[in-house]
Amino acid sequence: MTATIAVVGASLAGLSAARALRARSFDGRLVVIGDEPHAPYDRPPLSKDLLAGTSTLEDVALGTAADEALDLEWRLGTAAVGLDPSTRSVRLSDGSEVRADGVVLATGARARRLPGTERLAGVHVLRTLDDALALRADLRAGRSLVVIGAGFIGAEVASTARGLGLDVTVVEALPVPLAGPLGAEMGAVCAGLHADHGTRLLTGTGVARLVGAPRVGAVELADGRRLPADVVVVGIGAVPNVEWLAGSGVPLADGVLTDARGATGLPGVVAVGDCAATWSAEAGRAVRSEHWTHALEQPATAVAALLGDEPSGPAPVPYFWSEQYGSRIQFAGSRRDGDAVRVLEGDPAERSFLAVYEREGRPVAVLGVDQPRLFTRWRRQLRAAEPAVP
C-alpha cells in the first residue's frame, strides 16, 4: 500500500516540506492543502516590489520547473477544518478528507486586525497576495497613509508608500521600534530611516479608534490627536492559524508546540514555518519564528524527523532581513536583553554599518545595514559555531 503524507499549508514552508520529502526519496502520495486559491507565492515582495507595482504576479510565484517533477497533488482553495489523530485524517472545508500516514502542519499565520475595523473601507492588513493587491489599488488613489505598528511589515509598507509619493505617518505604541528583535540602541538607529526619508514616526502612543464611515478618514490616537488618513495599514503582528486543530491532541500555545526538530509529540505529525512554536532557552518560552529563511530551511529538519531519519548539518542560525528606503537590514543569531553591542564597521549615523552582539565575550548575533559582504562572513561564523539539532 502506498504511503500518503498530507502537507497542510501551501506557502513557502509547505512547499519546502514537499521538496524535502522528495529529496529524502519519499515516493508515496503527497497531498498539499491550501486555503488560498493561489499556487505558492513569495511573501517578502508583497510589501515592496509587488506593492509598488514594479513586479508582477509571475515574479512572486514560488513554483519552479523542477517542482513539476515532484508529483504533488494540490488541494487549493480548500481549508483544513479538523484533524483526527487516530487516523491522521485531515478534514477539509468542502466536506472531503485526506487520510494520511504522516502530516506536516504548515498553516502559517494571519495578520492581527484591529477589532471592529474589518469592514471599514481603506483599512488594510498585509499578509496575503490578495491583501497586497487591494492595498496597492488604494495607495495609487490615496494621498495620506497612516501605518499602525512600526515592525518590519509596517516599516516596509511606509517605505514603499513614500516611494509612491504619499504622505506617511507611522504610529508605534512602544518607545523604540524594533527594540524586540534588534535591541533598543540598534532599533532606534534603524527607526531613523523613517525621518531620513520624510516619514513621520510617532512612538510611545497607542491608537484609540479609527474615524470615518463607510471609509476611514482619520486615526485618533490615545492622547486625542487625529491623523488624517485616506488609507490605514494595520501592522500589529500575526496570529497562528491553529484553531482548526482544537481537540486533535496536537499541543497548542500561540502555535503548534514542537521540539527542536519540529516534532509535535503526536506520532506522525510535525509542524513547520510560522505556525510552529519551539521552546527557546534564550526566551524562556516557546517562540514562533516568522521569517522567510526559517520557512525555507526548517522544514528539512522536520521532514527528517517525520521519516525517522537523522538531520543533516548544524541547526540553522536564525536570520531575517528587511528592505526599507533603499537600505538592506540583515540580522542573524539570537539576541537577548543585556547583550553588549559593538559597531565593528561603518557608522550608524550614516545608516551603513555592521554591529556584533556579544554575551560573556562571545558573539551571539550580528546586524548589518548595507554591509552585505561583511555580514555574510559573520553569519557564516555564527553558523559554524552552532551545535547540531539534538
Sequence and secondary structure as in RCSB ss.txt:
>XXXX:A:sequence
MTATIAVVGASLAGLSAARALRARSFDGRLVVIGDEPHAPYDRPPLSKDLLAGTSTLEDVALGTAADEALDLEWR
LGTAAVGLDPSTRSVRLSDGSEVRADGVVLATGARARRLPGTERLAGVHVLRTLDDALALRADLRAGRSLVVIGA
GFIGAEVASTARGLGLDVTVVEALPVPLAGPLGAEMGAVCAGLHADHGTRLLTGTGVARLVGAPRVGAVELADGR
RLPADVVVVGIGAVPNVEWLAGSGVPLADGVLTDARGATGLPGVVAVGDCAATWSAEAGRAVRSEHWTHALEQPA
TAVAALLGDEPSGPAPVPYFWSEQYGSRIQFAGSRRDGDAVRVLEGDPAERSFLAVYEREGRPVAVLGVDQPRLF
TRWRRQLRAAEPAVP
>XXXX:A:secstr
   EEEEE  SHHHHHHHHHHHHTT  SEEEEEESSSS  B SGGGGTHHHHTSS TTTTB   TGGGGG  EEE
ET  EEEEETTTTEEEETTS EEE SEEEE   EEE   TT TT BTEE  SSHHHHHHHHHHHHH SEEEEE  
SHHHHHHHHHHHHTT EEEEEESSSSTTHHHH HHHHHHHHHHHHHTT EEEES  EEEEE SSB  EEEETTS 
EEE SEEEE S EEES GGGTTSS  BSSSEEE TTSB SSTTEEE GGGEEEEETTTTEEEE   HHHHHHHHH
HHHHHHHT    SB    EEEEEETTEEEEEEE   TT EEEEEEEEGGGTEEEEEEEETTEEEEEEEES HHHH
HHHHHHHHHHS B  
